[in-house]
Amino acid sequence: MEGEIHNFIVVWTIVLASLCYSHTIAKFIPKGKSRFVAIFPIICLFFILPLYLISINLGCTTSFFIAWLANFKILLFVFGKGPLSSTPSLPLSTFIPLACLPIKFQKNSTSDNVETTKKATNSTFNFVTKIALLAILIRVYNYKDNLHPKIILFCYCLHIYFMLEIILIMVSATVRRVSRVELEPPFNEPYLASSLQDFWGKRWNLMVTNILRPTVYDPIHSMVADRISRKWAPLPAVIATFFVSGLMHELIFYYNGRLKPNGEVMMFFLIHGVALSLEIVIKKIFNGKFLVPRIISGPLALCFIIFTSFWLFFPPFLRGNTELKACTEFIAFLEFIRYGKLINPTSITCPLL
């Protein structure tokens, strides 16, 4: 455990130094091919660094933050686009957290203060509620042997959602307090989605959505718009976006378990890309003349997401006992906070065991 913490500190020291280099080099090299050549080694480095972390909680978070979010933002920055590009250029104190953390600044006027306060209050309530529900889930795992496997998988669905939202909200809250700026929420009540398009485009993990749109969707859409009807140009862009998302998820899963990818996660995202494309086609054909009531379309979309998760998303996730490792590491961390010393995770009994 001590070695993992040491590696974690070294990795993030290299990340910070790399981002300082990227920020500085952009002052001397104009956007385009020259800047790409100068920053390309940093992009390669950010794909390699997560391999030096083997824990789930530290390694998974780091791989998501730097191999995915930071690399995609830096790639946009190379060509003068994305959140890191600004005129005048962003100060280093803003550039670094914006590059490697799942945040997006939201501009608020003075007239929005009341609304912002309401949102902050609701966010705090939701945050506390999700922590309580996560604690209940962990208690449910004590009765794992008496529950149907599908119920356990559904619990894992909730567990991943709660953990993601809790982590992202904590990161956003920390940056908000330090920088004193308002941040956009990482999730928008995905359980209220009315369709697949609504779920993936406006509700689920908005940090990823906001980075995939300018890096994959928009360029592909512009590329094919001149070759096919603009009415149908979103379809190949959607498929390409889900393909890249599947590829990155395969990579993140590899970082976590070091298991050879077998394509299940990629298939999960391609199926959703095709399904969402079909949904777009149907909407365009009927042109709003026939709408499925939200009370029906919403549950159907969520059931489809959950069913395909059970089939393709969770098997590779669980194959390396990821949930058990994450649980024991988390308990070891709590014991460290409580007793002030590191404990070997192998000596801890996890409720999932």
C-alpha positions, 0 to 999 in steps of 0.5 A: 500500500505504501508503494502504491501511494508513493507511485500515485504521488510520483505519477501526479507530480509528472502529470502536473509537470507535463501540464505546466510544459503544455501550458508554457509551450503553447505561448511559443508554438502556434496551434496546429501541426507544430504544437501537436508535435511538441505536445504529442509525447505528453499525450503518449505519456498520459496513456502510460502513467496509469500502468504504474498504479495497480489499485482500483480506487487510485488507478481507476480515477487516475486513468479516467482523469488523465488518459481520457479527459486530460488527453482529449482536452489537450488534443483539442488544445493543440488545435486551438479548441476546447476548454483549455483554449482561450483568449487571453490564455488561461492562467496556469492555476486554471489550466491545470485543474481544468485539464485533468479534472472532470470539471467545466466552468459555468458562467453565471451573472449576478441575476442568477445568484438565487437560482445558483443557491437553490441548485447548491441546496438541492445538490447538497441534499442529493449528495447526502442522499446518495451517500446514505443509499450507497451505505445501504447498498454496502449493507445489502451485500452482506446478504449477497448469498441470499439474493438473486444474481440479477439483483446483485448486478442491479445493485452494482448498477446503482453502486457505480452511479452513486460512486461516480456521482459522489466522486465527481461532485466532491471534485467539483465542490473542491474546485468550486471552493478553491477557485470560487467559480460555479461548475456545471453538474457532472450528472443530470438525474439520469434516472429521469431520462425519457429516451436513449438520446436524452440519457446519453446526451443530456444526463449521464456523465456530462463531463464525458459527453462534453469532451466527446462532442467536440473531439469526435461528434462534431468533426465527424458530423462536419466531415460527412455533412458534405457527402450525405444529406445533413438530415442524416449526418448525425448518424455516422457521428453518433456511431463514431462517438460511441465507438471511441467511448467503447474504445476508451472504456476498454482501455480503462477496464484494462488499466483496472484489471490488467485483463486482455480486452475481449470486446464486450464493453466495445459491443455494449457501446456500439449497440447503444450507438446503433440503438440511439441512431435508430431512435434518431431515424424514427424521430426524423421520419415521424417528425414529431407527429407520433410521440411515445409518452414519456412515462413509457419511453423513459422506463423502456430506455432505462430497462434497455440500458440495464439489460445490456449492462448485465449482458455486456458491461458488467461481466468484464468489470467483474471478471477481475474481481474489481468490486472486491478489490475496490471494497477492500481498498476503500475499507483499508483507507477508512482504517487508515483515517481511523487509526493513522496507519496503513493496513494490508488490504488482504487482511480485511473482510469485505462485505462483498466476500 
